[in-house]
Amino acid sequence: MIYGLNPEKVNCDYLFNVFCLYGNVIRVKFLQSKAGVAMIQMGDSGAVERAIHNLNNTYFFDSKMQIGRSHQPYLNEVPQPTMLPDGTTSYKDFSGSRNNRFNNPEQVAKNRTQTPSKVIHFYNVPFGITEEQVKNIFEEAGAPIPTKVVIFPAKSERSASGIAEWDRPETAFEALVMTNHVQVENPNGKFPYTLKLAFSSTPKDRGSHD
């Protein structure tokens, strides 16, 4: 159970974008009877524990998010979901999403579960991307623009990675939920990159996705 969400700004995709950092997200449902309350079915109990440990009592969009365990073992499918204030559906099934990050032991080993911070690690962007182009990705998504961007030396020409920093953890949190998994144009091919974001523990932490 997720309480304290800003009902005017938060949707199913935004919740997926942050909860997927702590385990696979199966389904997300906003309650019609209670504004700002949602339910998330995670892939396993460990994912629930990681999400509660790292995300409970965090602030974003001027609201304090609180997380508690539900007595329901799973979320039922909602064949005719209602619409949220932003025009998106109040229910989504993410069980088949390629953006879930805990699908096999190799993926699990790469994930570092961090509490929200003002520094975000980004990866899976085009090789040769500039700091200004990274800032433009956030701007085009309508998200807060980072105050600082550092591109890491690339290990190959397949993709690039780095870190972005904001003035406050709350601002970085909003940038992550709004921009994680956006499509980034591929200058050397027809298939776009899918931007991947994760919280970083310190500005010097290069993460494990390089």
Contacts in CASP RR format, 6 or more apart in sequence:
PFRMAT RR
TARGET T0000
AUTHOR 0000-0000-0000
METHOD contacts of the structure
MODEL  1
MIYGLNPEKVNCDYLFNVFCLYGNVIRVKFLQSKAGVAMIQMGDSGAVER
AIHNLNNTYFFDSKMQIGRSHQPYLNEVPQPTMLPDGTTSYKDFSGSRNN
RFNNPEQVAKNRTQTPSKVIHFYNVPFGITEEQVKNIFEEAGAPIPTKVV
IFPAKSERSASGIAEWDRPETAFEALVMTNHVQVENPNGKFPYTLKLAFS
STPKDRGSHD
1 37 0 8 1.000
1 38 0 8 1.000
1 39 0 8 1.000
1 67 0 8 1.000
1 68 0 8 1.000
1 69 0 8 1.000
1 70 0 8 1.000
2 15 0 8 1.000
2 37 0 8 1.000
2 38 0 8 1.000
2 39 0 8 1.000
2 40 0 8 1.000
2 65 0 8 1.000
2 66 0 8 1.000
2 67 0 8 1.000
2 68 0 8 1.000
3 36 0 8 1.000
3 37 0 8 1.000
3 65 0 8 1.000
3 66 0 8 1.000
3 67 0 8 1.000
3 68 0 8 1.000
4 36 0 8 1.000
4 37 0 8 1.000
4 63 0 8 1.000
4 64 0 8 1.000
4 65 0 8 1.000
4 66 0 8 1.000
5 15 0 8 1.000
5 36 0 8 1.000
5 37 0 8 1.000
5 38 0 8 1.000
5 61 0 8 1.000
5 63 0 8 1.000
5 65 0 8 1.000
6 36 0 8 1.000
6 60 0 8 1.000
6 61 0 8 1.000
6 62 0 8 1.000
6 63 0 8 1.000
7 35 0 8 1.000
7 36 0 8 1.000
7 84 0 8 1.000
7 85 0 8 1.000
8 85 0 8 1.000
8 86 0 8 1.000
9 61 0 8 1.000
9 86 0 8 1.000
10 36 0 8 1.000
10 38 0 8 1.000
10 61 0 8 1.000
10 177 0 8 1.000
11 30 0 8 1.000
11 84 0 8 1.000
11 86 0 8 1.000
11 88 0 8 1.000
12 28 0 8 1.000
12 29 0 8 1.000
12 30 0 8 1.000
12 38 0 8 1.000
12 84 0 8 1.000
12 88 0 8 1.000
12 89 0 8 1.000
12 90 0 8 1.000
12 91 0 8 1.000
12 92 0 8 1.000
13 88 0 8 1.000
13 92 0 8 1.000
14 177 0 8 1.000
14 178 0 8 1.000
15 25 0 8 1.000
15 28 0 8 1.000
15 38 0 8 1.000
15 40 0 8 1.000
15 177 0 8 1.000
16 25 0 8 1.000
16 28 0 8 1.000
16 92 0 8 1.000
16 94 0 8 1.000
16 97 0 8 1.000
16 99 0 8 1.000
17 176 0 8 1.000
17 177 0 8 1.000
17 178 0 8 1.000
17 180 0 8 1.000
17 181 0 8 1.000
17 197 0 8 1.000
18 55 0 8 1.000
18 173 0 8 1.000
18 176 0 8 1.000
18 177 0 8 1.000
18 180 0 8 1.000
19 25 0 8 1.000
19 40 0 8 1.000
19 42 0 8 1.000
19 51 0 8 1.000
19 55 0 8 1.000
20 94 0 8 1.000
20 97 0 8 1.000
20 99 0 8 1.000
20 100 0 8 1.000
20 101 0 8 1.000
20 180 0 8 1.000
21 54 0 8 1.000
21 101 0 8 1.000
21 111 0 8 1.000
21 113 0 8 1.000
21 114 0 8 1.000
21 198 0 8 1.000
21 199 0 8 1.000
22 42 0 8 1.000
22 47 0 8 1.000
22 50 0 8 1.000
22 51 0 8 1.000
22 54 0 8 1.000
22 55 0 8 1.000
22 113 0 8 1.000
23 42 0 8 1.000
23 43 0 8 1.000
23 44 0 8 1.000
23 46 0 8 1.000
23 47 0 8 1.000
23 50 0 8 1.000
23 51 0 8 1.000
23 100 0 8 1.000
23 101 0 8 1.000
23 102 0 8 1.000
23 111 0 8 1.000
24 42 0 8 1.000
24 43 0 8 1.000
24 44 0 8 1.000
24 47 0 8 1.000
24 100 0 8 1.000
24 101 0 8 1.000
24 102 0 8 1.000
24 103 0 8 1.000
25 40 0 8 1.000
25 41 0 8 1.000
25 42 0 8 1.000
25 43 0 8 1.000
25 94 0 8 1.000
25 97 0 8 1.000
25 100 0 8 1.000
26 41 0 8 1.000
26 42 0 8 1.000
26 43 0 8 1.000
26 74 0 8 1.000
26 75 0 8 1.000
26 93 0 8 1.000
26 94 0 8 1.000
26 95 0 8 1.000
27 40 0 8 1.000
27 41 0 8 1.000
27 74 0 8 1.000
27 75 0 8 1.000
27 77 0 8 1.000
27 91 0 8 1.000
27 92 0 8 1.000
27 93 0 8 1.000
27 94 0 8 1.000
27 95 0 8 1.000
28 38 0 8 1.000
28 39 0 8 1.000
28 40 0 8 1.000
28 41 0 8 1.000
28 91 0 8 1.000
28 92 0 8 1.000
28 94 0 8 1.000
29 38 0 8 1.000
29 39 0 8 1.000
29 40 0 8 1.000
29 75 0 8 1.000
29 78 0 8 1.000
29 81 0 8 1.000
29 90 0 8 1.000
29 91 0 8 1.000
30 36 0 8 1.000
30 37 0 8 1.000
30 38 0 8 1.000
30 84 0 8 1.000
30 90 0 8 1.000
30 91 0 8 1.000
31 37 0 8 1.000
31 38 0 8 1.000
31 39 0 8 1.000
32 82 0 8 1.000
32 90 0 8 1.000
39 70 0 8 1.000
39 72 0 8 1.000
39 75 0 8 1.000
40 51 0 8 1.000
40 75 0 8 1.000
41 74 0 8 1.000
41 75 0 8 1.000
42 48 0 8 1.000
42 51 0 8 1.000
43 102 0 8 1.000
47 102 0 8 1.000
48 69 0 8 1.000
50 113 0 8 1.000
51 67 0 8 1.000
52 67 0 8 1.000
52 68 0 8 1.000
52 69 0 8 1.000
54 113 0 8 1.000
54 114 0 8 1.000
54 115 0 8 1.000
54 116 0 8 1.000
55 65 0 8 1.000
55 67 0 8 1.000
55 115 0 8 1.000
55 116 0 8 1.000
56 65 0 8 1.000
56 66 0 8 1.000
56 67 0 8 1.000
56 68 0 8 1.000
57 64 0 8 1.000
57 65 0 8 1.000
57 66 0 8 1.000
58 64 0 8 1.000
58 65 0 8 1.000
58 116 0 8 1.000
58 169 0 8 1.000
58 170 0 8 1.000
58 173 0 8 1.000
59 65 0 8 1.000
59 169 0 8 1.000
59 170 0 8 1.000
59 173 0 8 1.000
60 170 0 8 1.000
60 173 0 8 1.000
60 174 0 8 1.000
60 177 0 8 1.000
61 174 0 8 1.000
77 91 0 8 1.000
77 93 0 8 1.000
78 90 0 8 1.000
78 91 0 8 1.000
81 89 0 8 1.000
81 90 0 8 1.000
81 91 0 8 1.000
82 89 0 8 1.000
82 90 0 8 1.000
83 89 0 8 1.000
83 90 0 8 1.000
84 90 0 8 1.000
94 100 0 8 1.000
98 194 0 8 1.000
99 181 0 8 1.000
99 194 0 8 1.000
101 107 0 8 1.000
101 110 0 8 1.000
101 111 0 8 1.000
102 108 0 8 1.000
102 111 0 8 1.000
109 208 0 8 1.000
110 208 0 8 1.000
110 209 0 8 1.000
111 198 0 8 1.000
111 208 0 8 1.000
112 198 0 8 1.000
112 201 0 8 1.000
112 207 0 8 1.000
112 208 0 8 1.000
114 198 0 8 1.000
114 199 0 8 1.000
114 200 0 8 1.000
114 201 0 8 1.000
115 199 0 8 1.000
116 169 0 8 1.000
116 172 0 8 1.000
116 173 0 8 1.000
116 176 0 8 1.000
116 199 0 8 1.000
117 169 0 8 1.000
117 172 0 8 1.000
117 199 0 8 1.000
117 200 0 8 1.000
117 201 0 8 1.000
117 202 0 8 1.000
118 165 0 8 1.000
118 166 0 8 1.000
118 167 0 8 1.000
118 168 0 8 1.000
118 169 0 8 1.000
118 171 0 8 1.000
118 172 0 8 1.000
119 163 0 8 1.000
119 164 0 8 1.000
119 165 0 8 1.000
119 166 0 8 1.000
119 172 0 8 1.000
119 199 0 8 1.000
119 200 0 8 1.000
119 201 0 8 1.000
119 202 0 8 1.000
119 203 0 8 1.000
119 205 0 8 1.000
120 146 0 8 1.000
120 163 0 8 1.000
120 164 0 8 1.000
120 165 0 8 1.000
120 166 0 8 1.000
120 172 0 8 1.000
120 175 0 8 1.000
120 176 0 8 1.000
120 197 0 8 1.000
120 198 0 8 1.000
120 199 0 8 1.000
120 200 0 8 1.000
121 161 0 8 1.000
121 162 0 8 1.000
121 163 0 8 1.000
121 197 0 8 1.000
121 198 0 8 1.000
121 199 0 8 1.000
121 200 0 8 1.000
121 205 0 8 1.000
121 206 0 8 1.000
121 207 0 8 1.000
121 209 0 8 1.000
122 134 0 8 1.000
122 161 0 8 1.000
122 162 0 8 1.000
122 163 0 8 1.000
122 164 0 8 1.000
122 195 0 8 1.000
122 196 0 8 1.000
122 197 0 8 1.000
123 159 0 8 1.000
123 160 0 8 1.000
123 161 0 8 1.000
123 162 0 8 1.000
123 196 0 8 1.000
123 209 0 8 1.000
123 210 0 8 1.000
124 159 0 8 1.000
124 161 0 8 1.000
124 193 0 8 1.000
124 194 0 8 1.000
124 195 0 8 1.000
124 196 0 8 1.000
124 209 0 8 1.000
125 134 0 8 1.000
125 137 0 8 1.000
125 159 0 8 1.000
125 160 0 8 1.000
125 161 0 8 1.000
125 184 0 8 1.000
125 193 0 8 1.000
125 195 0 8 1.000
126 159 0 8 1.000
126 160 0 8 1.000
126 184 0 8 1.000
126 185 0 8 1.000
126 186 0 8 1.000
126 187 0 8 1.000
126 188 0 8 1.000
126 193 0 8 1.000
127 154 0 8 1.000
127 156 0 8 1.000
127 157 0 8 1.000
127 158 0 8 1.000
127 159 0 8 1.000
127 160 0 8 1.000
128 151 0 8 1.000
128 154 0 8 1.000
128 160 0 8 1.000
129 151 0 8 1.000
129 160 0 8 1.000
130 151 0 8 1.000
131 149 0 8 1.000
131 150 0 8 1.000
131 151 0 8 1.000
134 146 0 8 1.000
134 149 0 8 1.000
134 151 0 8 1.000
134 164 0 8 1.000
135 145 0 8 1.000
135 146 0 8 1.000
135 149 0 8 1.000
135 164 0 8 1.000
137 179 0 8 1.000
137 182 0 8 1.000
137 184 0 8 1.000
137 195 0 8 1.000
138 144 0 8 1.000
138 145 0 8 1.000
138 146 0 8 1.000
138 164 0 8 1.000
138 175 0 8 1.000
138 178 0 8 1.000
138 179 0 8 1.000
139 145 0 8 1.000
141 178 0 8 1.000
141 179 0 8 1.000
141 182 0 8 1.000
142 178 0 8 1.000
143 174 0 8 1.000
143 175 0 8 1.000
143 178 0 8 1.000
143 179 0 8 1.000
144 166 0 8 1.000
144 171 0 8 1.000
144 172 0 8 1.000
144 174 0 8 1.000
144 175 0 8 1.000
145 175 0 8 1.000
146 164 0 8 1.000
146 165 0 8 1.000
146 166 0 8 1.000
146 172 0 8 1.000
146 175 0 8 1.000
147 165 0 8 1.000
147 166 0 8 1.000
147 167 0 8 1.000
148 164 0 8 1.000
148 165 0 8 1.000
149 162 0 8 1.000
149 163 0 8 1.000
149 164 0 8 1.000
149 165 0 8 1.000
150 162 0 8 1.000
150 163 0 8 1.000
150 164 0 8 1.000
150 203 0 8 1.000
151 160 0 8 1.000
151 161 0 8 1.000
151 162 0 8 1.000
152 160 0 8 1.000
152 161 0 8 1.000
152 162 0 8 1.000
152 163 0 8 1.000
152 206 0 8 1.000
152 210 0 8 1.000
154 160 0 8 1.000
154 161 0 8 1.000
155 210 0 8 1.000
159 193 0 8 1.000
161 206 0 8 1.000
161 209 0 8 1.000
161 210 0 8 1.000
162 206 0 8 1.000
163 200 0 8 1.000
163 203 0 8 1.000
163 205 0 8 1.000
163 206 0 8 1.000
164 172 0 8 1.000
164 175 0 8 1.000
165 172 0 8 1.000
165 203 0 8 1.000
166 172 0 8 1.000
166 175 0 8 1.000
172 199 0 8 1.000
176 197 0 8 1.000
176 199 0 8 1.000
179 195 0 8 1.000
179 197 0 8 1.000
180 195 0 8 1.000
180 196 0 8 1.000
180 197 0 8 1.000
181 194 0 8 1.000
181 195 0 8 1.000
181 196 0 8 1.000
182 194 0 8 1.000
182 195 0 8 1.000
183 192 0 8 1.000
183 193 0 8 1.000
183 194 0 8 1.000
183 195 0 8 1.000
184 192 0 8 1.000
184 193 0 8 1.000
184 194 0 8 1.000
184 195 0 8 1.000
185 192 0 8 1.000
185 193 0 8 1.000
186 192 0 8 1.000
186 193 0 8 1.000
196 209 0 8 1.000
198 207 0 8 1.000
198 209 0 8 1.000
200 207 0 8 1.000
END
